[in-house]
Amino acid sequence: MPTFLRSRALAAVVLLGALVVSMAGCRPSDYQFRVDDRMTILEPASQSTVTAPFRISWEMEDFDPAGLDGSRSEDSGAYAVFVDRPPMKAGSDLRSLFDDDPACASDARCPDAATLARENIYVTTKSKVRVRFLPLQGAGGPDLHTITIVLLDGSGSRIGESSWYRTFTTEGDS
């Protein structure tokens, strides 16, 4: 076999080996490669301007908002609404959002509804949430805000990677 063919064959083997090694750390089953259109956010309207307090509302298909009853079903649980903050990663629970909070580490009931609300997180079985205050983002002028809604199972863990979001603005101080 000529040297240039041997070097090409070696390069192909090395490239194939690198590809196999890189794919070993990738688990496509961890990712959702489809659009989840079960939820429609009704309020606030996309790109609208709101004044606090305001309501977030939505419609949801194929999910039973039974609450945080400890179950691990992917078809029932609760909604978690995040205002101006990202949700926890898929499979993580609400408590994981407070891993760096020493007060939560020593309290088995943490996070409770008041702690979540202070962090602009609302957990509900209803298809609406009333937001009383929004974090200020700048001095004067309109502030851009984002809400993100994810599904929780009965244990408070995020179900899959599906999320639904809406952006809106507020005028002046909220």
C-alpha positions in Angstrom: 0.0 0.0 0.0 1.5 3.4 -1.0 2.4 5.8 1.9 -0.2 8.4 1.0 -3.0 5.9 1.1 -1.8 4.6 4.4 -1.7 8.1 5.9 -5.3 8.7 4.5 -6.5 5.5 6.0 -4.9 6.4 9.4 -6.5 9.8 9.3 -9.9 8.3 8.6 -9.5 5.8 11.5 -8.4 8.6 13.8 -11.4 10.8 12.7 -13.8 7.9 13.1 -12.4 7.2 16.6 -12.8 10.8 17.6 -16.3 10.8 16.4 -17.2 7.6 18.4 -15.6 9.0 21.5 -17.4 12.3 21.2 -20.8 10.6 20.6 -20.3 8.4 23.7 -20.9 11.4 25.9 -24.0 12.5 24.0 -27.3 11.0 24.9 -29.9 12.2 22.4 -32.7 10.7 24.6 -32.0 13.6 27.0 -33.1 16.1 24.5 -36.5 16.8 23.1 -36.4 17.5 19.4 -40.0 18.4 18.8 -42.2 21.4 19.3 -44.5 21.0 22.3 -47.6 23.0 21.4 -49.9 21.8 24.2 -49.8 25.2 26.0 -51.1 28.6 24.7 -50.2 31.6 26.8 -53.2 34.0 26.8 -52.0 36.9 29.0 -50.1 39.0 28.8 -50.2 39.4 25.0 -46.8 39.0 23.3 -44.8 42.2 23.3 -47.5 44.0 25.2 -47.0 46.7 27.9 -48.4 45.8 31.3 -48.6 47.5 34.7 -48.1 45.5 37.9 -50.1 43.9 39.3 -51.0 41.9 36.3 -52.2 38.4 35.4 -50.5 35.6 33.5 -52.9 33.0 32.1 -52.7 30.1 29.8 -54.5 27.0 28.4 -53.0 23.5 28.6 -53.9 20.3 26.9 -53.0 16.7 28.0 -51.8 17.6 31.5 -53.7 17.2 34.8 -52.7 19.9 37.3 -53.3 17.6 40.3 -50.6 19.3 42.5 -47.5 18.4 44.3 -48.7 15.0 45.6 -45.4 13.2 45.5 -46.2 11.3 42.3 -43.7 10.9 39.4 -46.2 11.0 36.5 -45.3 13.0 33.4 -49.0 13.6 32.8 -49.9 15.4 36.1 -48.4 17.7 38.6 -48.2 21.5 38.7 -47.1 24.5 36.7 -44.1 26.6 37.6 -44.0 30.1 36.3 -40.6 31.9 36.3 -40.5 35.7 35.9 -37.3 37.2 34.6 -35.3 34.1 35.5 -34.5 30.8 33.9 -36.2 27.6 35.2 -34.3 24.7 36.6 -32.9 22.1 34.2 -34.9 19.1 33.1 -35.3 16.5 35.8 -34.2 18.9 38.6 -36.6 19.9 41.4 -37.5 23.3 42.9 -35.1 22.8 45.8 -32.2 22.6 43.4 -32.8 26.4 42.7 -31.8 27.0 46.3 -28.7 24.8 46.6 -26.5 27.9 47.4 -29.0 29.3 50.0 -27.8 28.3 53.6 -31.3 29.1 55.0 -32.8 26.5 52.7 -30.2 23.9 53.4 -31.3 23.7 57.1 -35.1 23.8 56.4 -36.8 20.7 54.9 -39.9 22.8 54.0 -37.8 25.1 51.9 -38.6 26.5 49.4 -42.1 27.5 50.5 -44.5 29.6 48.5 -43.3 32.9 50.0 -39.6 32.0 49.3 -40.5 31.1 45.7 -42.5 34.4 45.2 -39.5 36.4 46.5 -37.5 34.8 43.7 -40.2 35.5 41.1 -41.3 31.8 40.9 -44.9 30.8 41.2 -46.1 27.2 41.5 -49.8 26.6 40.9 -52.4 24.1 39.8 -54.5 26.8 38.2 -54.0 28.1 34.7 -53.3 31.6 35.9 -51.0 33.6 38.3 -51.3 37.1 39.6 -47.9 38.9 39.7 -47.9 41.8 42.1 -44.3 43.1 41.6 -41.7 42.9 38.9 -37.9 43.4 39.4 -36.7 46.8 38.3 -34.3 46.5 35.4 -33.3 50.0 34.6 -33.8 53.7 35.4 -36.8 55.1 33.6 -38.3 53.9 30.3 -39.8 50.6 29.5 -38.4 47.4 31.0 -38.4 44.1 29.0 -39.6 41.1 31.0 -39.9 37.4 30.2 -42.1 34.7 31.8 -41.3 31.0 31.3 -43.7 28.3 32.3 -42.6 24.7 32.8 -44.4 21.5 34.0 -43.6 19.8 37.3 -44.4 16.3 38.3 -46.0 15.7 41.7 -42.6 15.7 43.4 -41.7 19.1 42.2 -39.3 17.9 39.5 -39.3 19.5 36.1 -40.9 17.2 33.4 -38.8 17.1 30.3 -37.4 20.2 28.5 -40.7 21.7 27.3 -41.1 25.4 28.2 -43.4 28.1 27.1 -42.4 31.8 27.3 -43.7 35.3 26.6 -41.9 38.6 26.6 -43.6 41.9 27.5 -42.7 45.4 28.8 -43.6 47.6 31.7 -43.6 51.4 31.7 -41.6 53.1 34.4 -41.5 51.7 37.9 -43.5 48.6 38.7 
